Structures are given as structure tokens and as C-alpha cells.
Amino acid sequence: MSIMNNIYLTGMMGSGKSAVAKLLTERLKRTIVDVDALIVQHEGKSINDIFSKNGETYFRDIEKKILEKVVEQKNSIVATGGGIILAKENRDRMKHDGVVVYLKTSVDTLCKRLTRAKDRPLLQGQSLQKKIDDLLKQRSKFYEEADYTIDTTDKTPQKVVEKIVALLANKEEVKDR
């Protein structure tokens, strides 16, 4: 596989972006970039604290600025935050810079994976299933703009990595012809 631009993993919280990014990085010998971790590092406080003290709009602005810096790096696997796709500018930037892979996951599976999540500010309050369902309805159309969609519902992170590698290999074959 030739050196290409960044691979952006998008999807809801709990879809496996971080786990898949780690394995994909090892497999493709690339650098891993975790947008949420960069935000925490930049702000010096947790995402929960950012949301509670500064609000979601502030968080999204920081997220956009961090993404601007991330696209300058090349040959990286980028695990994005679940809401990064809300801004058209972010979606356009990722698509222009590299390959966007949407890790699609059923609401039931997301609920199982996130049942104990206390560090997810957007999940606080109402029932977990209702909140995830609402977020997914709001975001699905944006996630679907990805170059590739992989259903992670019944797949291990390793199986998802295999699928991504196969998709990218096919893309390279098409490009080389």
C-alpha cells in the first residue's frame, strides 16, 4: 500500500474508533492521532470539564482548531470525536485531506458498550437508549458522507481493521490502473 494521506475514523461514541485506530496504526505502520486526546491536552482539562465549564459550542470550536492542525500531519490514523462531523467545514477538511471511514454501529450495541460511561457529557440526563438514538438521528446523514461505511455491530476491532485494509487495497488498485 502506497503512502497516502490520513485515514479518518468517524462514528458515534462507542463505535470502536479508538480501538480500531490503535490496531490499524500497528497494521499499517502509521502514527495514531486521537482528536479528543489532543483537545484534553490543549485545554488541560477533561472533555466533561470542558463541556460543563465552557459548553458544547466552545468544545466544537476547539475541535475545529485541532483538526486544522491534524490535517497538516500525513500518514496518520485519526480517531475523531463522535460529533466532529457536525461542522461541514470539518467534513470537507477530512474528505479533502484523506479517506474517511464511518464505523456504523447499532443503537443496541452502542448502549451495551456505553452503559457504564460516566465520561460522556452528551449522554448525561435522559435514558441512554433515547439519547443515543437522538444523537444518531441527528448525525447519520453526516456520517454517511464518508468514503466508506463499515458496520461494526457484530465485529471485533480486528475484523474491522481487516475490512479497512481490504477497502484501501482495492482503492490503491483502482488508482494504479
VMD Tcl script that draws the C-alpha trace (Angstrom):
set ca {
  {0.00 0.00 0.00}
  {1.47 3.35 -1.00}
  {1.85 6.26 1.37}
  {-1.36 8.15 1.39}
  {-2.98 10.89 3.33}
  {-4.61 10.46 6.68}
  {-7.33 7.91 7.41}
  {-10.12 9.44 9.49}
  {-12.31 7.17 11.60}
  {-15.73 8.65 12.33}
  {-18.75 7.31 14.14}
  {-20.69 7.52 17.36}
  {-19.01 7.28 20.73}
  {-18.73 3.55 21.43}
  {-18.37 2.60 17.76}
  {-14.77 1.47 18.29}
  {-12.84 4.36 16.74}
  {-10.05 4.36 19.33}
  {-9.65 0.56 19.43}
  {-9.68 0.30 15.63}
  {-7.26 3.24 15.27}
  {-4.77 1.56 17.60}
  {-4.86 -1.75 15.69}
  {-4.87 -0.05 12.27}
  {-1.85 2.02 13.27}
  {0.06 -1.13 14.17}
  {-1.04 -2.88 10.99}
  {-0.23 -0.04 8.59}
  {2.81 1.29 10.48}
  {1.36 4.77 10.80}
  {1.09 7.39 13.51}
  {-2.05 7.45 15.63}
  {-3.83 10.73 16.33}
  {-6.71 10.94 18.80}
  {-8.55 14.24 18.37}
  {-10.26 14.08 21.78}
  {-6.91 13.39 23.50}
  {-5.39 16.40 21.72}
  {-8.28 18.57 22.92}
  {-7.77 17.40 26.52}
  {-4.04 18.09 26.21}
  {-4.64 21.52 24.64}
  {-7.19 22.59 27.25}
  {-5.57 20.95 30.26}
  {-8.90 19.51 31.42}
  {-11.23 16.62 30.65}
  {-13.89 16.75 27.96}
  {-16.50 16.57 30.72}
  {-14.96 19.66 32.33}
  {-14.80 21.50 29.01}
  {-18.49 20.79 28.36}
  {-19.61 21.71 31.88}
  {-17.47 24.85 32.24}
  {-17.37 26.16 28.67}
  {-20.24 24.45 26.81}
  {-20.51 22.41 23.62}
  {-20.05 25.37 21.25}
  {-16.67 26.15 22.82}
  {-15.70 22.46 22.59}
  {-16.67 22.32 18.88}
  {-14.58 25.44 18.18}
  {-11.52 23.86 19.84}
  {-12.21 20.61 17.96}
  {-12.20 22.52 14.65}
  {-8.88 24.21 15.51}
  {-7.29 20.90 16.49}
  {-8.48 19.31 13.21}
  {-6.84 22.17 11.28}
  {-3.52 21.13 12.84}
  {-4.16 17.38 12.38}
  {-4.58 17.70 8.60}
  {-1.06 19.09 8.41}
  {0.24 15.70 9.56}
  {0.42 12.97 6.98}
  {0.29 9.20 7.05}
  {-1.77 9.11 10.25}
  {-4.74 7.16 11.53}
  {-7.06 9.73 13.10}
  {-9.66 8.75 15.70}
  {-12.15 11.61 15.70}
  {-14.69 12.62 18.29}
  {-18.24 11.48 17.57}
  {-19.52 14.98 16.85}
  {-16.69 16.25 14.65}
  {-18.88 15.63 11.60}
  {-21.48 18.20 12.74}
  {-19.49 21.02 11.12}
  {-19.47 20.93 7.32}
  {-16.03 22.54 7.39}
  {-14.70 19.55 9.35}
  {-16.31 17.02 7.00}
  {-14.92 18.82 3.96}
  {-11.46 19.14 5.51}
  {-11.24 15.40 6.33}
  {-12.52 14.34 2.89}
  {-10.13 16.67 1.11}
  {-7.16 15.54 3.20}
  {-7.64 11.78 3.21}
  {-10.00 8.84 3.45}
  {-12.98 8.97 5.81}
  {-14.27 5.70 7.24}
  {-17.57 5.65 9.13}
  {-17.76 2.95 11.80}
  {-21.50 2.36 11.84}
  {-22.91 0.67 14.94}
  {-26.45 -0.23 16.00}
  {-28.12 1.66 18.85}
  {-28.40 -1.57 20.88}
  {-24.69 -2.28 20.54}
  {-23.79 1.32 21.41}
  {-25.98 1.09 24.52}
  {-24.24 -2.12 25.60}
  {-20.81 -0.57 25.07}
  {-21.65 2.72 26.78}
  {-23.75 1.54 29.73}
  {-21.06 2.40 32.28}
  {-19.73 5.50 30.52}
  {-19.67 8.36 33.01}
  {-17.23 10.46 30.99}
  {-19.59 11.18 28.09}
  {-21.20 14.59 28.64}
  {-23.72 14.23 25.82}
  {-25.11 11.02 27.38}
  {-25.99 12.53 30.74}
  {-29.61 13.02 31.67}
  {-32.33 11.07 29.90}
  {-32.32 7.37 29.08}
  {-29.16 6.15 27.38}
  {-31.03 4.48 24.50}
  {-33.12 7.60 23.79}
  {-30.07 9.87 23.92}
  {-28.01 7.65 21.58}
  {-30.97 7.26 19.24}
  {-31.46 11.05 19.13}
  {-27.76 11.71 18.51}
  {-27.65 9.09 15.76}
  {-30.71 10.57 14.03}
  {-29.08 13.99 14.16}
  {-25.70 12.78 12.87}
  {-26.37 9.84 10.49}
  {-26.66 11.92 7.33}
  {-23.26 13.45 8.07}
  {-21.61 10.14 8.92}
  {-22.94 8.72 5.65}
  {-20.85 11.24 3.69}
  {-17.77 9.12 4.48}
  {-15.82 7.43 1.71}
  {-16.51 4.03 3.30}
  {-19.01 2.72 5.83}
  {-18.24 -0.38 7.90}
  {-20.82 -1.90 10.21}
  {-19.03 -2.68 13.47}
  {-22.11 -4.06 15.27}
  {-21.03 -7.70 15.43}
  {-17.37 -7.29 14.51}
  {-14.28 -7.27 16.66}
  {-11.90 -4.32 16.17}
  {-9.55 -6.76 14.38}
  {-12.27 -7.69 11.84}
  {-12.96 -4.00 11.24}
  {-9.25 -3.40 10.62}
  {-9.17 -6.26 8.09}
  {-12.13 -4.72 6.27}
  {-10.50 -1.27 6.19}
  {-7.21 -2.70 4.90}
  {-9.08 -4.58 2.16}
  {-11.03 -1.46 1.14}
  {-7.86 0.63 0.98}
  {-6.03 -2.06 -1.01}
  {-8.86 -2.05 -3.56}
  {-8.72 1.75 -3.75}
  {-4.97 1.61 -4.44}
  {-5.52 -0.99 -7.19}
  {-8.10 1.26 -8.88}
  {-5.76 4.27 -8.61}
  {-2.81 2.38 -10.11}
  {-4.64 1.32 -13.28}
}
mol new
graphics top color blue
foreach p $ca { graphics top sphere $p radius 0.5 }
foreach p [lrange $ca 0 end-1] q [lrange $ca 1 end] { graphics top cylinder $p $q radius 0.2 }
display resetview
